[in-house]
Amino acid sequence: MASTLTSPNAHSQSVYDALSEGKANVDLRLRYESVSQDNALEDADAFTVRTRLGYQSGDYEGFSFNIEMEDNRIALGVGDYTVGPAGYNLGQYSVIADPEFTELDQGYIQYKNDAFTFKVGRQVIAYDGQRFIGHVGWRQDRQTFDAASAVYAPNNKFKAQYRYITQRNRIFGEFADLDAKDHLLNLSYKADLGTLVAYAYLLEVDNDTNNAIDTYGFSFKGAKSLEKTKLIYGFEYAAQTAETATLDYDTDYLFGEIGATFSGITAKLGYEVLGSDDGQVGFATPLATLHKFNGWSDQFLGTPAQGLRDTILSVSGGLAGGKWLLAYHNFEADEPSSAVDDLGSEINLQYTTKVSANYDLGIKYANYSGESGRVDATKIWVWLSTKF
């Protein structure tokens, strides 16, 4: 009888503990961005402040929940830029993809035990280096997904992940979200020399048209310390088939990288190919964190029909308590034509540092020199962020 009377109280106390032991969080980022392009559009300037407020509950018998709201506002009236999907200043300025918005960023229920994690609701999904699936966290509205997730990780070496996405919540507030029927399968194994990953990403926008994009691939990336030098290496290959109302195509993806860290300096040489099918269509990565790849000026958010070959040389290190990075990209068509061959080059430069213990300060620069009809572009960012 005593047990019957005390069990509800124990459960009630556990629920109370899960709520009271939860944690509220705040993520703020104030950013200035400028864009200048050698075309008829006016130069763009954006001064915005992004606020993310969240609450992560404690655990109750394996169950927990997370909720986050996100908001972006133009600060000090500096909003001379264009956001096409939001209908903001159409055709007037260069694009800066940070509209004003307020929306649910994440909201999910999770169950977790020793080996399994299940999650249902709006959530961040990011695989590996985010080349295929990412959260686009660089933009003020990061990309999230309405999805059901299952993760099996019996130890610290093997992980199997499956997710089914019903909506892609893109970087334009709620102005360009897409219903979807996406299946994501990712298997990874960590060995001494690196991590081996195999994946299948079957993507389809749910709009009653033929638009399926199926990608199957694998990667191996890692690092090895040798006395005072650390070697960095990576290889990735993927094959893609896609179907549209007018075209079926097959393309390939290839990435290779080698580098080394010595005396506090890291130097890397990379080569990436987003293939083309006879110059008709290029390899697609619609759910990627695209800003991270092929230059920060975002000239290749969509792969050209002739495909893209990107040779990347980067050097990074530490300076005055912060970190610096310099990168050079050389772009070429994978299947050149008489009109499209050399696709230009780009220089990227970044410095980030701490301002006291609680604030991060960054400055970033991108300069693209266009060829084959593409215009020159220069972009500059300065930002200050904090989390608590």
N, C-alpha and C positions, 0 to 999 in steps of 0.2 A: 504494500500500500504506500509506504514511504517512497519507494522508487517511482511509483506512478505519479505521485504528487510533485516530486522534485524534477523529473525529466523535462516537463514543459518549461520550468524556471531556468533549467540549465540551457535549454535551447534558446530561450528568450535572451539570456545573458550572452550567449555566443553571438547571436545576431546583433545585439547591442554593441558587443566588443568589435565585431567586424565593421560596423558603421563608425564607432568612435575612434577606432584605430586607423581609419582611412586618412588619406592625405590630400589636401587641396594643393593645387599648383598654379603658378602664373608664369607665362612665357611672353615676354615683350620684345619687339624688334622695331626700331626706328631706322628708316633707310631712305637715302637719297639716291636716285638713279637718273642718269642722263643718257640720251641716245642721239647720235648724229649720223645721218646716212646721206650719201651722195646721190640724192634723188629729189623729187618735188615735194616730199613731205617736210613739214616743219620739224625742227629739232624738238625732242621730247624731254620733259623734266617731271619727275615725280618725287614728292616727299611724303612718305606714308608711314603710318604706325600700325603694326599688327599686334593684336592682343589675343592671347589664348588662355582661357580659364578652364581649369579642370578639377575633377575630383576622382580619385582612385580609392575604392573601398578596400577594407581589409578582407581577409579570407574567412568564409564560413563553410566548413565541411567541403572545401575545395572550390566553392563558388565565390565569385567576386564580380564587380562591375566597374566600368569606367565611363565617365561622361566628360566631354570637352566642348566648349563653345569657342568659336573663332570669329574675329572681327578685324576689318581693315578700313582705315579712314585716311583721307587726304589731310595732311597737316599744313598749316600756315598758308592755305590756298594754293600750294604748288601742285597743280594737277593738269599740266599741259601735256597730255599724252593720250594715246588712243588704245582702247580695248574693244576689239571688234565684236566678240560674242556678247558683251554687255551693252553694245550700241553706244559706247561712250566716245565722243569726238570722232566719229567715223570719217576716215579719209583725210584727216587734217594733220595729225602728228605721227611720228614714228610710234611703233607699238611698245608699250610697257605693260606686261600682262598681270597687273595688280589692281583689279577693280575694287570699288568699295562694296562691302558685303558684310552680312552677319549670318552665320549658319552653324549648324551642328557639325563639328569636325570629327569627333568620335563619340560613339555611344554603343557599348556592347556588354554582353554578359559572358563570363568565362568560367569554365570548369577546368581544374588542373589537378592531376595527381603526379606520382613519381615519374611516369613515362609519357602520359598523354596530356595534351592541352586542347580543349575545344572552345571555340569562340564564335558567337553569333551577333551580328550587328554591324554598325559602321566602324571601320577599323583601318589602321595603317597597315599596308602590306609592302614589304621590301625584301627582295631576294638578292643575295650575293652582292655584287657591286651596283645593283639597280640598273643594269644595262637593258634589261627586259621588263622588269616589274619594280616600280619605285614609288616614292611619296612626293617627289618634286619639291622637297622641303626648301629649296632656294627661293621659290616664289612665296609671296605673302599668304596665299591660300594654298596649302599643301594638298596633294591629291590623296584621297582616301577612297575606300570601297565599302559598299554594302555587301556583306559576304558571310559565308559559313566556313570556318577553318578547323582543320584537324591536324595536329602535329604529334608525331611519335618520336621520342628521343630517349631510348632506353639507356644510353650512356653518353659520355661527352665526345664520342667520335661519330656516331651515326645519327642522322636525323632524316625523317620522311615527313613531307609537308604536302597537304592537299587543301585547296581552297576553291570554292565556287562563288563567283561574283555575280550579283544581280543588278548592280548599278555602279558605274564609274563616276565618282564625284571629282570632277576635274578642277583646274586651277582658276576658274572664272566665277567663283561664288557658285550660285545655282543656275547660272545663265547658259551653261553648255554641258550639263550632266547627261550621261547616256545610260539607258537601260542596256543590260548585257546578259549574256549567257556564256561566261568565261570559266574554263577549267584550268587550274594551275597545279601542276605536280612537280615537286622538286625533291630530289634525293641527294644527300651529301654525306661524305665520309672523310674524316680528318685523319691523315697519316702523318708520319714524321716529316716528310718532305713537302707536304702541302695538302690542300683540300680538293678532292675529286667530287664533281657535281654532275648529275644528269637531270635533265628537265624536259617537260612537255608542257607547252603553253598553248591552249586551244581557245582562241579568242573569237567572239562574235557579238556584234552590236545587235540588240533585239529590236529590229525595226522592220521585220518582214521583207528583207532584201537578202540577196546572196552576198555576204561580206566576210565569210570565215577566213581567219588567218591562223594556220597551225604551224607551230615551231617546235622542233625537236633538236636538242643539243647537249653538249657536255663541255666541261671546263676542268682544267687543273691549274691551280695557282698556289704559290707558296714562296718561302724564303728559307735560306740556309746560311748560318753564320760560319765564317771561315776566318779564324784568328781575329784580325781587326776589321774585316770586311764582311758585310752581309749581302749575299746574292739574292736578287729578286727575279722571279720568273713566272710566266703565265702563258697558257694557251687555251683557246676556246674555239669551238666550231658548232655551227647550227645550220640546219636545213629548214627551209620554210616553203610551205605550199599555201596558196590563197585562191579564193574564188570570189569573183564579183559578178555583177549582172552581165558584163561584157567581156570579161577576161579571166582566164585561169593562168596562174604562173607559178614558177619554181625558182627560188633564189637561195643563196648561201651566205653565211656570215663567218668571218674568220678574224681572230684576234691573236696577236702574239706580242709578248713583252719580255724584256730582259733589262736588268738594272743592278745597281749596287749602291750600298751606303758605306761611306768611309769618311773619317774625320768630320763627322756631323753633316756631311753633304750626301744627298741622295740624287743620283742621276739615272734616268730611265729612258729607254728607247722603245716605242710601241708602234705597231702597225695594225690597222683595223680596216677590214673590207666589208662593206654592206653591198652585197652583189646586186646585179641587175639581170633580168630575163630579157635578153635581146634588145636592151635599150627601151623596153616598154614600161617597166615598173621596177622600183628598187625595194630592197629588203626593208621591212617595216617593223618598228618597235613602238607601237602606240601607247603602251603603258609604262614606258621607261622614264627615268629622271633624265630627260634629254639634255638639259643644260649642263650636265656633268661631262658630256661627251662631245667631240667634234667642235670644240671651241666655245668659249663663253658668250660670244656675240650672237649665238643661236641662229646661225645662217642655215643650218641643216636639221631643223626640227622635223622636217619631212625629207626622207631620202630622195635625191633626184632620180628620175626615171632611168638615167644612165648609171645609177649606183654611185658609190663613194668609196674612195681609198684615202685614208687619213694616216700620214706618217707623223708621229708625235715624239718630240724630244722635250723632256722636262728635267728641271734641276730645282731642288728645294733644300732648305736648311733653316737654321735658327739665327736670329738677329735681335739684339736688344730686348731679350725676354719674349720675343714673338717668333712667328714663323713666316717665311717667305717662300714663294713659288713662282718660277718662270717657266713658261711652256711655249713651244713653237709647233704649229700645225701646218702641214703641206697637204693640200687637197687635190685629188684628181678623180676623174670619172672612172668607174670600173669598166664600162663598155663605152669608150668615147665615140663621138660622132664628129662630123665636120664642124658643127657649131658648138659642141660641148666636149671639152677635153680637160684643160687646166681649170680647176675650180677655185684657185686662189690660195691664200695663206693667211695665217692669223698668229698674233702674239698675245699671250695672256700673262698678266702679272698680278700677284696678290700678296698682301701682308696682313696678318691677323695677330692681335695681342690682347692681353688682359689689361683692363683698366681697374685697378684695385682687385679685390678677390671676387667681385660679383658681376663685373661687366666685361663684355667682349667687344672689342673695336676692330673693324676691318675696312680695308680699302682694296678695290679690285678694278682692273683695267683690261679691256679687250679691244684690239685693233685688227679688223679684217680688211685685207686687200683683195678685191674681187677680180675675177676673170670670167670669160665666157658669158658676158652680159650681166654678171652679178656686180652690185654696187658696193663701194667701200662703206665701212661702218665702224664707228667708234662708240664704246660704251664705258661708263664710269659708275662705280657704286661706292658709297660710304655708308657704314651702318654701325649701330650700337645696340647691343642686345643683353638681356639678363633673364635669368630663370630663378624662381624661388617657390 
